[in-house]
Structures are given as C-alpha cells and as structure tokens.
Amino acid sequence: MGTRVLLLPPRSKKTEESEEEELMVPDMEAAGSTGVVSSSADDGANNPETDQTQNAKRPRGRNPVDKEYRSLKRLLRNRVSAQQARERKKVYVSDLESRANELHNNNDELEEKISTLMNENTMLRKMLINTRPKADENH
C-alpha cells in the first residue's frame, strides 16, 4: 500500500477560512499545481484512496436547510398532485353522472316504446281475430 501526502495551498491572509474549508481536500486539478505528492504502486487507477479524496470535499449528510427545502418542495408537489387528482375525480364523476342520466332517459324512452308496441300488437291480434271468417258461418 502506498502512502499519500497531501499539501494544502498556502493560506491567503486576506480571507479567513472556516474550519470546514480547512478540512476539505482541494480539487485534484488544482492540487496538481499546489504540490500534491502521491507515491503508489499503481498510478492511482481504481484506487479507493483516490475516490475517498474526491468524495471528501462533499459534506457528509445533508444540510438541514437543504433537507427542509427538499421536504417542503416534496410536500408542495404532493399537495398539487393531490389537488389535480381531486379535480380529475370531479370531472370523472361528473361524466359518469351525465352518462347515467342519458342512459336513464334512453331507458324511459325505450320502455314507452315497448308499451306502445305491445298495445299495437294486442290491437292487431284482435283485428285479425275479428276479420277471419268463422267456421260456423260457412257451413
């Protein structure tokens, strides 16, 4: 296993760095010009230490403000989505109710037509019976 020595760039006296910035590892591109020395058996390819230094500049965990922002954003998205679902349901129920009314009216019309046709059929049967010659009269 090789050893790795990281040299941080010299501090500027004009700017004060926070403790978090002091503990952060500089970018690899910028580190090349600031004196990062690495001695390793392999040239750093597929080296977990290299991955750790690149990931070390990211803060561990989520920023509480960022976490709260994300949760509020998700909550707002959920509320909007729920409202849209309620609106879609209203439209769907309204369509079902209008379809039910149409079918009810159509059913009423068909029942009236059936009644009329049954009356007509009964009347025609009576007329047919009355117009047939009777067997008694011919003999």
Backbone bond lengths (Angstrom), bond angles and torsions (degrees), N, CA, C in turn:
res aa  C-N    CA-C-N  psi(-1)  N-CA   C-N-CA  omega(-1)  CA-C   N-CA-C  phi
1 M - - - 1.439 - - 1.513 108.70 -
2 G 1.293 117.53 132.65 1.461 121.30 -178.90 1.510 111.40 -85.50
3 T 1.291 115.77 162.70 1.463 120.13 176.87 1.510 108.74 -102.73
4 R 1.291 115.07 150.40 1.458 119.92 -178.08 1.522 107.68 -127.24
5 V 1.299 115.35 131.48 1.454 120.87 177.92 1.514 107.05 -119.58
6 L 1.307 116.16 125.27 1.455 120.71 179.20 1.517 108.78 -109.58
7 L 1.296 114.99 127.39 1.457 120.26 176.15 1.516 107.87 -108.40
8 L 1.305 116.10 126.06 1.454 120.59 178.57 1.519 109.58 -82.09
9 P 1.317 117.88 149.71 1.464 119.99 177.87 1.528 109.39 -65.43
10 P 1.306 116.34 151.81 1.467 118.89 -179.64 1.522 110.40 -63.03
11 R 1.340 115.62 144.00 1.461 121.52 -179.21 1.509 111.20 -75.05
12 S 1.305 112.31 143.29 1.453 118.01 173.26 1.520 107.13 -87.07
13 K 1.297 117.62 133.93 1.461 120.79 -178.46 1.526 111.05 -73.79
14 K 1.339 116.54 -18.03 1.457 120.18 -177.06 1.529 111.49 -74.51
15 T 1.339 117.82 -33.17 1.462 120.28 -177.24 1.511 109.67 -113.28
16 E 1.323 115.42 138.13 1.453 120.12 176.36 1.520 107.85 -97.50
17 E 1.322 116.06 130.44 1.453 120.78 -179.56 1.518 109.63 -97.59
18 S 1.308 115.93 146.67 1.457 119.77 177.22 1.525 108.83 -76.49
19 E 1.315 115.74 167.00 1.457 119.43 179.12 1.519 110.79 -62.06
20 E 1.339 116.22 -34.79 1.462 120.04 179.94 1.526 110.28 -63.80
21 E 1.323 117.16 -41.76 1.456 120.67 179.61 1.521 110.87 -68.24
22 E 1.316 116.96 -31.78 1.454 119.63 178.87 1.516 111.01 -66.66
23 L 1.319 116.90 -34.22 1.450 120.97 -176.79 1.523 112.86 -84.34
24 M 1.316 117.37 -11.40 1.453 120.59 -177.97 1.517 110.25 -77.36
25 V 1.334 115.28 145.92 1.455 121.79 178.44 1.518 107.72 -89.48
26 P 1.334 118.79 135.32 1.468 120.38 -179.40 1.525 111.34 -67.39
27 D 1.356 115.80 159.82 1.459 121.51 177.20 1.515 109.88 -57.57
28 M 1.330 115.78 150.90 1.463 120.35 -179.01 1.528 110.72 -65.80
29 E 1.328 117.09 -38.36 1.462 119.27 179.97 1.518 110.37 -65.23
30 A 1.318 116.30 -44.96 1.457 120.42 -179.91 1.518 110.34 -71.27
31 A 1.325 116.96 -30.73 1.456 120.74 -177.55 1.520 111.10 -67.60
32 G 1.307 118.30 -27.87 1.462 120.70 179.75 1.518 111.02 -60.49
33 S 1.311 117.56 -33.86 1.455 120.23 -179.24 1.518 112.20 -89.16
34 T 1.345 118.05 -10.52 1.459 119.45 -177.68 1.509 112.51 -102.96
35 G 1.308 118.88 -1.13 1.449 120.01 173.02 1.507 114.86 100.21
36 V 1.316 119.37 44.80 1.449 120.88 172.75 1.514 107.17 -81.22
37 V 1.328 115.46 127.08 1.452 120.02 -179.34 1.513 107.26 -112.17
38 S 1.314 116.72 128.89 1.447 121.20 179.88 1.507 108.67 -132.62
39 S 1.328 116.09 127.47 1.450 119.15 173.52 1.509 106.45 -125.01
40 S 1.327 116.08 120.65 1.448 121.25 -175.12 1.509 108.60 -149.08
41 A 1.341 116.72 154.30 1.455 120.64 179.55 1.524 110.10 -65.76
42 D 1.313 117.52 -44.73 1.459 118.88 173.29 1.522 108.15 -98.23
43 D 1.275 117.39 160.16 1.462 121.38 -172.34 1.523 112.42 -75.28
44 G 1.306 118.28 26.04 1.459 121.15 178.65 1.511 112.42 88.44
45 A 1.330 118.12 -0.68 1.454 120.52 179.70 1.521 108.80 -74.68
46 N 1.305 116.48 133.27 1.459 123.45 -179.64 1.521 112.20 55.55
47 N 1.292 117.06 33.77 1.458 122.26 -179.29 1.522 108.13 -95.12
48 P 1.340 118.72 123.71 1.457 119.65 -179.85 1.518 112.58 -63.43
49 E 1.326 117.66 -26.93 1.463 119.86 178.69 1.525 110.33 -65.67
50 T 1.325 117.45 -37.23 1.462 121.25 178.32 1.526 109.57 -63.86
51 D 1.339 116.41 -43.32 1.462 120.17 178.57 1.522 110.91 -62.49
52 Q 1.332 116.75 -38.41 1.458 119.88 -179.37 1.519 111.04 -65.87
53 T 1.328 117.66 -39.51 1.464 119.27 -179.15 1.520 110.65 -68.72
54 Q 1.335 117.14 -34.33 1.460 119.13 178.10 1.522 110.72 -71.62
55 N 1.318 117.09 -35.10 1.460 120.45 -179.96 1.522 111.84 -82.17
56 A 1.316 118.36 -16.81 1.459 121.49 -176.31 1.525 111.62 -67.85
57 K 1.324 118.25 -25.17 1.459 119.44 -178.58 1.527 111.84 -75.04
58 R 1.335 116.84 -14.27 1.460 120.31 175.89 1.522 108.20 -84.58
59 P 1.304 117.29 135.39 1.467 118.41 178.74 1.528 110.09 -68.38
60 R 1.299 115.28 144.58 1.463 119.82 179.96 1.526 109.06 -75.73
61 G 1.324 115.85 138.07 1.454 120.37 -179.11 1.518 111.25 74.16
62 R 1.290 114.86 -177.63 1.466 119.86 179.66 1.516 109.90 -101.10
63 N 1.295 113.60 147.56 1.450 120.62 174.88 1.531 107.17 -65.91
64 P 1.327 119.46 130.10 1.472 120.47 -178.07 1.527 113.05 -56.92
65 V 1.320 116.95 -36.86 1.470 120.00 178.59 1.523 109.25 -66.58
66 D 1.345 116.18 -43.15 1.456 120.92 179.07 1.528 109.98 -64.69
67 K 1.322 116.40 -40.32 1.460 121.05 179.44 1.528 110.38 -62.91
68 E 1.326 116.05 -43.96 1.466 120.52 179.24 1.529 110.55 -65.57
69 Y 1.343 116.25 -40.70 1.463 120.65 178.34 1.525 110.27 -61.02
70 R 1.333 116.50 -45.14 1.464 120.10 179.94 1.528 111.38 -63.84
71 S 1.335 116.42 -41.71 1.468 118.60 -179.36 1.530 110.84 -67.16
72 L 1.342 117.48 -39.12 1.467 120.06 176.99 1.523 111.04 -66.00
73 K 1.325 115.51 -38.89 1.460 120.29 178.68 1.535 109.90 -64.15
74 R 1.343 116.62 -43.77 1.458 121.11 178.02 1.530 110.40 -63.48
75 L 1.333 116.36 -42.54 1.464 121.23 178.82 1.527 110.66 -60.26
76 L 1.331 116.50 -43.31 1.462 120.78 178.86 1.526 110.70 -64.51
77 R 1.343 116.65 -43.50 1.466 120.14 177.74 1.525 110.54 -60.30
78 N 1.333 115.98 -42.05 1.465 119.69 179.46 1.521 111.21 -64.34
79 R 1.336 117.12 -40.74 1.467 120.09 178.89 1.519 111.20 -63.60
80 V 1.331 116.09 -44.24 1.469 120.41 179.10 1.523 109.57 -62.81
81 S 1.331 116.08 -43.98 1.459 120.42 179.81 1.527 111.20 -62.67
82 A 1.327 116.82 -41.89 1.467 120.77 178.80 1.525 110.58 -64.25
83 Q 1.334 117.16 -41.21 1.469 120.59 178.77 1.528 110.43 -63.72
84 Q 1.338 116.45 -41.95 1.458 119.92 177.94 1.528 110.75 -63.31
85 A 1.330 116.73 -39.43 1.466 120.43 178.45 1.529 110.41 -64.16
86 R 1.342 116.47 -40.55 1.467 119.39 177.67 1.530 111.10 -63.09
87 E 1.334 116.72 -41.19 1.468 120.43 178.66 1.529 110.79 -64.15
88 R 1.345 116.37 -43.15 1.467 119.48 177.99 1.526 110.77 -61.58
89 K 1.328 116.70 -39.60 1.462 120.87 179.37 1.525 110.78 -64.71
90 K 1.350 117.13 -41.13 1.467 120.35 178.02 1.523 110.64 -59.86
91 V 1.329 116.73 -45.74 1.462 121.16 179.49 1.527 109.78 -62.34
92 Y 1.336 116.23 -43.74 1.464 121.26 -179.50 1.530 110.86 -61.49
93 V 1.336 117.14 -47.99 1.467 121.65 -179.52 1.524 110.18 -64.22
94 S 1.329 116.99 -40.63 1.462 120.75 178.21 1.529 110.62 -61.34
95 D 1.330 116.60 -43.87 1.468 120.47 177.37 1.529 111.00 -62.01
96 L 1.338 116.46 -42.44 1.470 119.76 178.68 1.528 111.24 -62.41
97 E 1.338 116.55 -42.16 1.465 119.93 -179.86 1.521 111.43 -64.32
98 S 1.339 116.98 -42.18 1.466 118.99 179.96 1.530 110.02 -67.46
99 R 1.332 116.81 -37.35 1.475 120.26 177.54 1.533 110.15 -65.13
100 A 1.331 116.80 -40.73 1.468 120.85 178.51 1.528 110.38 -62.76
101 N 1.337 116.91 -41.40 1.477 120.32 177.99 1.523 111.17 -63.47
102 E 1.334 116.51 -42.97 1.466 120.38 178.38 1.525 110.51 -60.61
103 L 1.331 116.49 -45.67 1.463 120.13 -179.26 1.530 111.22 -65.73
104 H 1.321 116.77 -37.54 1.472 120.71 178.33 1.535 110.20 -63.39
105 N 1.331 116.06 -46.04 1.474 120.31 178.46 1.526 110.84 -62.61
106 N 1.321 116.18 -42.76 1.464 121.06 179.26 1.531 110.12 -62.62
107 N 1.328 116.28 -40.79 1.465 121.35 178.64 1.530 110.80 -62.94
108 D 1.337 116.18 -43.32 1.475 120.13 178.22 1.531 111.04 -60.13
109 E 1.339 116.19 -44.07 1.470 120.52 179.22 1.526 110.91 -62.17
110 L 1.331 115.97 -42.65 1.466 119.52 -179.32 1.528 111.51 -66.99
111 E 1.326 117.52 -38.48 1.469 120.30 177.66 1.529 110.91 -64.13
112 E 1.330 116.40 -39.12 1.469 120.34 177.40 1.524 110.37 -64.85
113 K 1.330 116.02 -40.64 1.467 120.79 179.21 1.532 110.20 -64.72
114 I 1.330 116.87 -40.97 1.469 120.73 178.20 1.529 109.94 -60.58
115 S 1.321 115.82 -45.32 1.471 120.21 -179.70 1.525 110.96 -61.07
116 T 1.317 116.77 -44.23 1.470 121.55 179.69 1.522 110.40 -62.63
117 L 1.338 116.50 -44.98 1.466 120.08 -178.56 1.530 111.64 -67.41
118 M 1.330 117.17 -36.02 1.470 119.80 177.78 1.537 110.43 -65.79
119 N 1.329 116.28 -41.13 1.477 119.81 177.06 1.522 110.83 -62.95
120 E 1.326 115.86 -42.83 1.466 120.22 179.19 1.523 110.33 -63.51
121 N 1.320 116.69 -42.19 1.465 121.40 179.77 1.535 110.64 -62.06
122 T 1.318 116.49 -44.24 1.471 120.80 178.53 1.529 110.67 -61.75
123 M 1.312 116.99 -43.63 1.461 121.80 179.88 1.531 110.61 -63.58
124 L 1.323 117.92 -42.85 1.466 121.25 -179.96 1.525 111.10 -65.94
125 R 1.328 117.40 -36.91 1.466 120.30 178.19 1.540 110.02 -64.59
126 K 1.312 115.76 -41.06 1.471 119.61 177.88 1.526 110.69 -63.71
127 M 1.346 116.29 -41.54 1.468 120.47 178.76 1.516 110.22 -63.88
128 L 1.325 116.37 -38.74 1.463 120.72 -179.40 1.529 110.11 -65.36
129 I 1.306 115.61 -42.26 1.468 119.64 179.05 1.533 109.94 -64.42
130 N 1.318 117.38 -40.13 1.468 121.14 -178.56 1.521 112.75 -71.49
131 T 1.304 119.36 -27.48 1.466 121.49 -177.11 1.515 112.46 -90.02
132 R 1.302 120.71 -11.05 1.470 122.06 178.87 1.541 108.82 -73.58
133 P 1.296 113.84 141.90 1.473 115.32 175.93 1.529 109.82 -72.06
134 K 1.271 115.57 139.48 1.454 119.32 -178.62 1.529 109.16 -83.00
135 A 1.289 116.94 145.68 1.464 122.57 -178.56 1.523 111.28 -68.79
136 D 1.295 117.31 -28.69 1.455 121.49 -178.47 1.534 111.48 -70.33
137 E 1.314 117.06 -36.01 1.456 120.82 -175.20 1.520 112.31 -72.93
138 N 1.288 120.12 -31.04 1.457 123.17 -176.82 1.523 112.29 -78.45
139 H 1.248 123.46 -22.77 1.455 124.35 -175.42 1.452 112.19 -100.63
